[in-house]
Amino acid sequence: MASSSELRRRFADALWREGAITRPEVAEAFATVPREAFVTDGFHGRDGTWVAPDAGNFLDAVYTNDVLVTKVVDGRATSSSSQPSLMAAMIEALDLTPGTRVLEVGAGTGYNAALMATTGARVTTVDVQPDVVERAAAALSRVSATVDLQLGDGYAGWPAGAPYDRVIVTVGVAGTSPLWLDQLAPGGFVLAPIRHAGHHPVLRIAPGPDGTVHAVGVCPAGFMSAAGPLSAVYPGAHPLGGAPLPPPAVSHPTRFDPPLDVFRYHDMWFALGAWDARTSYAQTPDSAGNGGCALLDETSGGGATIWPDGAVDGSGPHAQMYAERASGLVDRWVASGRPAVPAWRTPMTLDGEPANPIWVPDDWRLAP
Protein backbone atom coordinates (compact mmCIF):
# COMPACT_ATOMS: atom_id res chain seq x y z
CA MET A 1 0.00 0.00 0.00
CA ALA A 2 1.36 3.42 -0.99
CA SER A 3 2.26 5.85 1.79
CA SER A 4 0.61 9.22 2.24
CA SER A 5 3.66 11.04 0.88
CA GLU A 6 3.68 8.84 -2.23
CA LEU A 7 -0.04 9.39 -2.79
CA ARG A 8 0.35 13.15 -2.33
CA ARG A 9 3.14 13.32 -4.90
CA ARG A 10 1.19 11.20 -7.39
CA PHE A 11 -1.88 13.34 -6.80
CA ALA A 12 -0.02 16.60 -7.37
CA ASP A 13 1.56 15.15 -10.52
CA ALA A 14 -1.87 14.06 -11.79
CA LEU A 15 -3.34 17.52 -11.23
CA TRP A 16 -0.33 18.98 -13.09
CA ARG A 17 -0.81 16.63 -16.06
CA GLU A 18 -4.51 17.48 -16.22
CA GLY A 19 -3.71 21.20 -16.29
CA ALA A 20 -5.43 21.91 -12.96
CA ILE A 21 -2.03 23.03 -11.61
CA THR A 22 0.39 25.10 -13.68
CA ARG A 23 2.59 26.71 -11.01
CA PRO A 24 5.40 24.74 -9.33
CA GLU A 25 4.81 26.26 -5.89
CA VAL A 26 1.15 25.17 -5.97
CA ALA A 27 2.13 21.65 -7.04
CA GLU A 28 4.62 21.54 -4.18
CA ALA A 29 1.94 22.64 -1.71
CA PHE A 30 -0.37 19.80 -2.78
CA ALA A 31 2.55 17.36 -2.57
CA THR A 32 3.47 18.62 0.91
CA VAL A 33 0.24 19.12 2.89
CA PRO A 34 -1.41 15.82 3.99
CA ARG A 35 -5.09 16.13 3.16
CA GLU A 36 -6.02 13.24 5.49
CA ALA A 37 -4.93 15.34 8.48
CA PHE A 38 -7.96 17.57 7.84
CA VAL A 39 -10.56 14.77 7.71
CA THR A 40 -9.45 12.61 10.64
CA ASP A 41 -13.06 11.88 11.66
CA GLY A 42 -13.95 10.64 8.17
CA PHE A 43 -16.15 12.19 5.49
CA HIS A 44 -19.08 11.70 3.16
CA GLY A 45 -18.16 10.77 -0.38
CA ARG A 46 -20.00 12.28 -3.34
CA ASP A 47 -22.38 9.29 -3.30
CA GLY A 48 -23.28 10.05 0.32
CA THR A 49 -21.57 7.03 1.84
CA TRP A 50 -19.43 7.55 4.93
CA VAL A 51 -15.70 6.89 4.57
CA ALA A 52 -14.23 6.19 8.00
CA PRO A 53 -10.52 6.75 8.80
CA ASP A 54 -10.06 3.02 9.46
CA ALA A 55 -11.52 2.03 6.10
CA GLY A 56 -9.13 0.22 3.80
CA ASN A 57 -9.78 2.71 1.01
CA PHE A 58 -9.49 5.80 3.21
CA LEU A 59 -6.26 7.26 1.81
CA ASP A 60 -7.19 6.39 -1.76
CA ALA A 61 -10.51 8.19 -1.27
CA VAL A 62 -8.75 11.20 0.30
CA TYR A 63 -6.46 11.56 -2.72
CA THR A 64 -9.17 11.68 -5.36
CA ASN A 65 -10.10 14.84 -7.18
CA ASP A 66 -13.38 15.17 -5.36
CA VAL A 67 -15.10 17.11 -2.60
CA LEU A 68 -15.05 15.51 0.88
CA VAL A 69 -18.12 16.55 2.88
CA THR A 70 -17.33 16.70 6.60
CA LYS A 71 -20.52 18.16 8.09
CA VAL A 72 -24.19 17.73 7.18
CA VAL A 73 -27.06 19.53 8.94
CA ASP A 74 -30.68 18.62 8.13
CA GLY A 75 -29.57 16.88 4.98
CA ARG A 76 -27.55 19.87 3.74
CA ALA A 77 -23.76 19.93 3.53
CA THR A 78 -22.40 22.82 5.62
CA SER A 79 -18.65 22.13 5.61
CA SER A 80 -16.27 20.26 3.34
CA SER A 81 -12.87 19.96 1.75
CA SER A 82 -13.49 21.29 -1.76
CA GLN A 83 -12.56 19.53 -4.99
CA PRO A 84 -8.76 19.82 -5.24
CA SER A 85 -8.69 20.86 -8.92
CA LEU A 86 -11.01 23.76 -8.07
CA MET A 87 -8.92 24.66 -5.02
CA ALA A 88 -5.82 24.69 -7.21
CA ALA A 89 -7.49 26.87 -9.85
CA MET A 90 -8.58 29.40 -7.24
CA ILE A 91 -5.20 29.45 -5.47
CA GLU A 92 -3.45 30.03 -8.80
CA ALA A 93 -5.93 32.80 -9.65
CA LEU A 94 -4.85 34.58 -6.44
CA ASP A 95 -1.33 34.95 -7.90
CA LEU A 96 0.27 34.43 -4.49
CA THR A 97 3.87 35.26 -3.68
CA PRO A 98 5.68 34.91 -0.34
CA GLY A 99 4.23 37.47 2.06
CA THR A 100 0.93 37.99 0.22
CA ARG A 101 -1.72 38.80 2.86
CA VAL A 102 -4.83 36.68 2.34
CA LEU A 103 -8.22 36.66 4.05
CA GLU A 104 -10.13 33.43 3.53
CA VAL A 105 -13.89 33.52 4.19
CA GLY A 106 -14.96 29.99 5.05
CA ALA A 107 -12.26 28.00 6.84
CA GLY A 108 -13.85 24.60 6.21
CA THR A 109 -11.43 21.87 7.19
CA GLY A 110 -8.44 24.25 7.09
CA TYR A 111 -6.81 22.40 4.18
CA ASN A 112 -7.12 25.28 1.71
CA ALA A 113 -5.58 27.70 4.21
CA ALA A 114 -2.69 25.30 4.80
CA LEU A 115 -2.06 25.01 1.07
CA MET A 116 -1.93 28.79 0.70
CA ALA A 117 0.33 29.15 3.73
CA THR A 118 2.69 26.56 2.27
CA THR A 119 3.21 28.81 -0.77
CA GLY A 120 4.42 31.53 1.63
CA ALA A 121 1.20 33.53 1.91
CA ARG A 122 0.21 35.09 5.24
CA VAL A 123 -3.27 33.63 5.74
CA THR A 124 -6.14 34.69 8.00
CA THR A 125 -9.18 32.43 7.77
CA VAL A 126 -12.58 32.97 9.39
CA ASP A 127 -15.61 30.71 9.85
CA VAL A 128 -18.90 31.24 11.66
CA GLN A 129 -19.31 27.63 12.89
CA PRO A 130 -17.57 27.01 16.25
CA ASP A 131 -17.21 23.25 15.76
CA VAL A 132 -15.74 23.77 12.29
CA VAL A 133 -13.21 26.24 13.68
CA GLU A 134 -12.29 23.84 16.49
CA ARG A 135 -11.63 20.95 14.08
CA ALA A 136 -9.74 23.18 11.63
CA ALA A 137 -7.55 24.48 14.47
CA ALA A 138 -6.64 20.93 15.48
CA ALA A 139 -5.84 19.99 11.88
CA LEU A 140 -3.70 23.07 11.26
CA SER A 141 -1.79 22.34 14.46
CA ARG A 142 -1.33 18.73 13.33
CA VAL A 143 0.50 19.84 10.18
CA SER A 144 2.26 22.83 11.86
CA ALA A 145 0.67 25.31 9.43
CA THR A 146 1.08 28.98 10.31
CA VAL A 147 -2.47 30.29 9.83
CA ASP A 148 -4.46 32.89 11.80
CA LEU A 149 -7.78 31.07 12.37
CA GLN A 150 -10.70 33.10 13.71
CA LEU A 151 -14.32 32.46 14.70
CA GLY A 152 -16.52 35.14 13.17
CA ASP A 153 -19.18 36.17 10.69
CA GLY A 154 -17.75 35.93 7.20
CA TYR A 155 -19.81 38.90 6.01
CA ALA A 156 -17.75 41.13 8.32
CA GLY A 157 -14.42 39.77 7.12
CA TRP A 158 -11.71 40.17 9.75
CA PRO A 159 -10.81 43.87 10.11
CA ALA A 160 -8.18 43.23 12.80
CA GLY A 161 -5.92 41.62 10.20
CA ALA A 162 -6.49 44.15 7.41
CA PRO A 163 -5.36 45.28 4.96
CA TYR A 164 -5.31 42.17 2.75
CA ASP A 165 -3.88 41.80 -0.72
CA ARG A 166 -6.43 39.12 -1.52
CA VAL A 167 -9.77 37.88 -0.19
CA ILE A 168 -10.78 34.36 -1.19
CA VAL A 169 -14.29 33.08 -0.48
CA THR A 170 -14.76 29.30 -0.27
CA VAL A 171 -18.55 29.16 0.04
CA GLY A 172 -21.20 30.03 -2.53
CA VAL A 173 -22.52 33.56 -2.05
CA ALA A 174 -25.06 35.78 -3.80
CA GLY A 175 -22.71 38.75 -3.78
CA THR A 176 -19.66 40.39 -2.27
CA SER A 177 -19.68 42.01 1.16
CA PRO A 178 -18.66 45.70 1.01
CA LEU A 179 -16.58 45.04 4.13
CA TRP A 180 -14.28 42.70 2.18
CA LEU A 181 -13.56 45.49 -0.29
CA ASP A 182 -12.99 47.93 2.57
CA GLN A 183 -10.33 45.59 3.97
CA LEU A 184 -8.37 45.32 0.70
CA ALA A 185 -4.97 46.91 0.21
CA PRO A 186 -4.56 49.08 -2.92
CA GLY A 187 -4.49 46.84 -5.98
CA GLY A 188 -6.13 43.95 -4.12
CA PHE A 189 -9.12 41.91 -5.24
CA VAL A 190 -11.74 39.43 -4.04
CA LEU A 191 -12.06 35.94 -5.52
CA ALA A 192 -15.52 34.56 -4.82
CA PRO A 193 -18.03 32.00 -6.15
CA ILE A 194 -21.02 34.25 -6.89
CA ARG A 195 -24.46 32.74 -7.48
CA HIS A 196 -25.35 32.83 -11.18
CA ALA A 197 -28.12 30.91 -12.94
CA GLY A 198 -28.27 28.07 -10.42
CA HIS A 199 -24.56 27.54 -9.76
CA HIS A 200 -21.58 29.45 -8.35
CA PRO A 201 -18.91 30.40 -10.93
CA VAL A 202 -15.80 32.00 -9.50
CA LEU A 203 -15.46 35.75 -10.14
CA ARG A 204 -12.64 38.20 -9.56
CA ILE A 205 -14.08 41.38 -8.02
CA ALA A 206 -12.13 44.61 -7.63
CA PRO A 207 -12.94 48.21 -6.67
CA GLY A 208 -12.18 50.99 -9.13
CA PRO A 209 -10.60 54.36 -8.27
CA ASP A 210 -13.94 56.10 -8.76
CA GLY A 211 -15.84 53.96 -6.23
CA THR A 212 -17.24 51.55 -8.80
CA VAL A 213 -16.87 47.79 -8.48
CA HIS A 214 -16.37 45.41 -11.40
CA ALA A 215 -16.14 41.64 -11.80
CA VAL A 216 -14.68 39.29 -14.38
CA GLY A 217 -15.32 35.58 -14.79
CA VAL A 218 -12.60 33.17 -13.70
CA CYS A 219 -13.91 29.60 -13.96
CA PRO A 220 -17.03 27.47 -13.54
CA ALA A 221 -17.59 26.07 -10.06
CA GLY A 222 -20.11 24.62 -7.66
CA PHE A 223 -20.15 25.38 -3.93
CA MET A 224 -22.49 24.85 -1.01
CA SER A 225 -24.39 28.06 -0.28
CA ALA A 226 -23.70 30.45 2.57
CA ALA A 227 -26.37 31.48 5.04
CA GLY A 228 -27.46 34.96 6.10
CA PRO A 229 -27.05 38.18 4.12
CA LEU A 230 -24.47 36.61 1.80
CA SER A 231 -27.24 34.43 0.36
CA ALA A 232 -29.84 37.20 -0.04
CA VAL A 233 -32.28 36.96 -2.93
CA TYR A 234 -32.54 40.35 -4.63
CA PRO A 235 -34.78 41.77 -7.39
CA GLY A 236 -33.60 40.66 -10.80
CA ALA A 237 -31.69 37.64 -9.49
CA HIS A 238 -32.03 34.33 -11.29
CA PRO A 239 -34.67 31.99 -9.81
CA LEU A 240 -33.23 29.48 -7.36
CA GLY A 241 -34.73 26.50 -9.19
CA GLY A 242 -33.92 22.91 -8.30
CA ALA A 243 -37.41 21.38 -8.39
CA PRO A 244 -38.16 18.78 -11.08
CA LEU A 245 -39.81 20.10 -14.24
CA PRO A 246 -42.89 18.36 -15.68
CA PRO A 247 -42.32 15.71 -18.38
CA PRO A 248 -41.31 17.29 -21.71
CA ALA A 249 -44.03 18.20 -24.17
CA VAL A 250 -41.68 19.60 -26.83
CA SER A 251 -38.18 18.43 -27.79
CA HIS A 252 -35.60 20.08 -30.04
CA PRO A 253 -32.81 17.89 -31.49
CA THR A 254 -29.18 17.62 -30.43
CA ARG A 255 -26.62 20.13 -31.72
CA PHE A 256 -23.28 18.91 -30.38
CA ASP A 257 -21.58 15.65 -31.34
CA PRO A 258 -19.83 14.76 -29.14
CA PRO A 259 -21.72 16.47 -26.31
CA LEU A 260 -20.06 19.35 -24.48
CA ASP A 261 -17.82 18.27 -21.63
CA VAL A 262 -18.68 19.52 -18.15
CA PHE A 263 -16.52 22.64 -18.47
CA ARG A 264 -17.87 23.71 -21.86
CA TYR A 265 -21.42 22.92 -20.74
CA HIS A 266 -20.96 25.32 -17.83
CA ASP A 267 -19.47 27.89 -20.21
CA MET A 268 -22.69 27.70 -22.22
CA TRP A 269 -24.77 27.74 -19.04
CA PHE A 270 -23.01 30.89 -17.87
CA ALA A 271 -23.73 32.63 -21.18
CA LEU A 272 -27.40 31.70 -21.08
CA GLY A 273 -27.55 33.11 -17.56
CA ALA A 274 -25.91 36.33 -18.73
CA TRP A 275 -28.49 36.75 -21.48
CA ASP A 276 -31.67 35.48 -19.79
CA ALA A 277 -32.68 36.11 -16.17
CA ARG A 278 -34.89 32.98 -16.12
CA THR A 279 -31.85 30.67 -16.41
CA SER A 280 -31.34 28.34 -13.45
CA TYR A 281 -30.95 24.69 -12.49
CA ALA A 282 -33.73 22.10 -12.69
CA GLN A 283 -34.00 18.37 -12.13
CA THR A 284 -35.42 15.83 -14.53
CA PRO A 285 -39.08 14.84 -14.05
CA ASP A 286 -38.14 11.47 -12.49
CA SER A 287 -36.32 13.29 -9.64
CA ALA A 288 -33.44 10.85 -9.98
CA GLY A 289 -30.94 13.56 -9.12
CA ASN A 290 -30.09 14.34 -12.71
CA GLY A 291 -30.53 17.90 -13.83
CA GLY A 292 -29.06 20.72 -15.77
CA CYS A 293 -29.37 24.18 -17.20
CA ALA A 294 -32.97 25.33 -17.57
CA LEU A 295 -35.12 28.34 -18.36
CA LEU A 296 -37.90 28.45 -15.77
CA ASP A 297 -41.21 30.06 -16.55
CA GLU A 298 -42.63 32.48 -14.02
CA THR A 299 -45.91 30.86 -13.08
CA SER A 300 -46.37 27.15 -13.82
CA GLY A 301 -43.20 25.33 -12.80
CA GLY A 302 -42.44 24.54 -16.43
CA GLY A 303 -39.91 25.89 -18.87
CA ALA A 304 -37.12 24.32 -20.91
CA THR A 305 -34.05 22.24 -20.09
CA ILE A 306 -30.87 22.52 -22.17
CA TRP A 307 -28.62 19.45 -22.20
CA PRO A 308 -24.88 19.01 -22.91
CA ASP A 309 -25.59 17.69 -26.40
CA GLY A 310 -27.56 20.85 -27.18
CA ALA A 311 -30.96 19.15 -27.09
CA VAL A 312 -33.78 21.17 -25.54
CA ASP A 313 -36.86 19.80 -23.74
CA GLY A 314 -39.80 22.13 -23.17
CA SER A 315 -42.44 21.44 -20.52
CA GLY A 316 -45.51 23.00 -18.95
CA PRO A 317 -48.19 25.16 -20.61
CA HIS A 318 -45.57 27.39 -22.27
CA ALA A 319 -43.36 24.53 -23.44
CA GLN A 320 -43.14 25.59 -27.07
CA MET A 321 -42.28 29.21 -26.29
CA TYR A 322 -39.59 28.32 -23.75
CA ALA A 323 -38.08 25.60 -25.94
CA GLU A 324 -37.73 28.09 -28.80
CA ARG A 325 -36.33 30.71 -26.44
CA ALA A 326 -33.75 28.25 -25.08
CA SER A 327 -32.77 27.03 -28.55
CA GLY A 328 -32.27 30.62 -29.66
CA LEU A 329 -29.92 31.23 -26.72
CA VAL A 330 -27.86 28.14 -27.57
CA ASP A 331 -27.60 29.35 -31.17
CA ARG A 332 -26.51 32.76 -29.89
CA TRP A 333 -23.74 31.15 -27.80
CA VAL A 334 -22.47 29.24 -30.81
CA ALA A 335 -22.65 32.34 -33.06
CA SER A 336 -20.71 34.30 -30.42
CA GLY A 337 -17.79 31.87 -30.67
CA ARG A 338 -18.76 29.71 -27.68
CA PRO A 339 -17.32 32.12 -25.09
CA ALA A 340 -15.96 30.66 -21.84
CA VAL A 341 -16.55 32.05 -18.36
CA PRO A 342 -13.39 34.25 -18.36
CA ALA A 343 -14.70 36.14 -21.40
CA TRP A 344 -17.39 37.89 -19.36
CA ARG A 345 -17.30 41.24 -17.50
CA THR A 346 -19.86 43.12 -15.41
CA PRO A 347 -20.20 46.19 -13.22
CA MET A 348 -21.49 45.46 -9.72
CA THR A 349 -24.31 47.20 -7.89
CA LEU A 350 -25.32 47.24 -4.22
CA ASP A 351 -28.39 45.14 -3.45
CA GLY A 352 -29.52 42.48 -0.98
CA GLU A 353 -30.62 43.22 2.58
CA PRO A 354 -30.65 46.97 3.33
CA ALA A 355 -28.89 46.50 6.68
CA ASN A 356 -26.27 44.17 5.17
CA PRO A 357 -25.98 44.96 1.46
CA ILE A 358 -23.92 42.99 -1.04
CA TRP A 359 -22.35 43.89 -4.37
CA VAL A 360 -24.05 41.83 -7.10
CA PRO A 361 -23.53 41.50 -10.88
CA ASP A 362 -25.48 44.10 -12.81
CA ASP A 363 -24.97 43.72 -16.59
CA TRP A 364 -22.89 40.88 -17.98
CA ARG A 365 -21.13 41.67 -21.26
CA LEU A 366 -18.52 39.91 -23.35
CA ALA A 367 -15.11 41.52 -23.23
CA PRO A 368 -14.36 43.50 -26.41
Buried (B, 14 or more C-beta within 10 A) or exposed (E): EEEBEEBBBEBBBBBBEEEBBEBEBBBBBBBBBBBBBBBBEBBBBEEEEEBEEEEEEBBEBBBBBBBBBBBEEEEEBBBBBBBBBBBBBBBBBBEBEEEBBBBBBBBBBBBBBBBBBBBEBBBBBBBBBEEBBEBBBEBBEBBEBEBBBBBBBBBBBBEEBBEBBBBBBBBBBBBBBBBBBEBBEEEBBBBBBBBBBBBBBBBBBBBEEEEEBBBBBBBBBBBBBBEEBBBBEBEEBBBBBEBBBBEBBBBBEEBBEEBBEEEBBBBBBBBBBBBBEBBBBBBBBEEEEEBBBBBBBEEBBBBBBBBBBBBBBBBBBBBEBBBBBBBEBBEEBBEEEBBBBBBBBBBBBBBBBEEBBBBBBBEBEEEE
